[in-house]
């Protein structure tokens, strides 16, 4: 069975970097075409091994191919989870998660997104997240005001928290956080969940210790969440780096305030 409802054109601010805007539009168009052309099980089929060492679903491959073509047209380098680093001879590198929430995207669960960051000399300068099924976007430029604001919450007790799904070895930490929060959501799309932290829809997102995230899973939040008054940190205090080693992993914590991030980490590591 195919997913027949359309994927809208992204709603992007006028000031988005041209290469970043082009890749976002290419991703949305490719995802829309992919789910019209392929049944759900074909979209979810593993067709290759990505540069990060994990299997590549067909939906990821189709969307990333369109992104790579758009990046090349705009003479921007690309760092992506499936292709790895693609050198197009530019001072600008786009660090992109083509489809965050791939399993959702393949099966028609409307919780998946594109997320990308412009990186210059190892520093992220702007970030864009696009929710595929709505066309809604979150954009921020480092050092500039943003319309998004976090909730400002400082306490874990009673908070609204997005959690990564429980994984082996993290069950106890997962339950310690869930038992103190007021509401728990598991959306299976980190990039979208951290955008919700930035805009104040939820108080925090945390991976309580699975070390699942690659840099492209967290890159957009590195710009968007701090611009909105929040913080993005690693559970174990490891710095985020934009090198080309996609074997690096982090357990990301995005929170409305440093105090809430500290409370989440304390509960996870107790």
C-alpha angles and dihedrals in degrees: 000000000000127000102243105181114101128253108230126229108263119260102231132179115245094243098061113127106265094236093048092048092048093051092048092052091045091051094052093047092047093049091050092050092045096055092047091050100042135046118239095261092052091051089052095046115117107238104169146353115266127227088258091061097252127112118272118226119216091246090056093049094049095048095043091051090058091046092051091053092050092048091051092050089055093044093240125141117240133217109186135160097244104036098031115207118355113190112212093168097258137134086223123077124190112213104200141178100201096196117010106191095030095173090051091048094049095050098041099254100148095229109098135103152180116246127186142166133198109228122192119183091345094308123112109231104176139002137205130191121185123193102218101209096049105027089231115146141195117208132177136169119212113256095012131103117265130197091230121094128181120231092257091228115162104180128074094206107092094007127141106238135181111212131193109245113274112273130188110285095020100071096103093047090046092054094045090058095040092051092057100041123084097220131019126196128185107192099159094225114096096186093055093042093053090049087056089054090053094052094044099248090123131016100230151347124215141178098206095212114311095118090221102142127098119198093265090057090061104025097096092048090054087070105026102046098049090044087059094050098265135106137241116202140156118254090237098038096254115155119245113242133189099213121130096254103113092181088079114106136189139187100227125211119192114183141170091240139009088249093057091047089053092049091050093049092047091052093046094050098039 
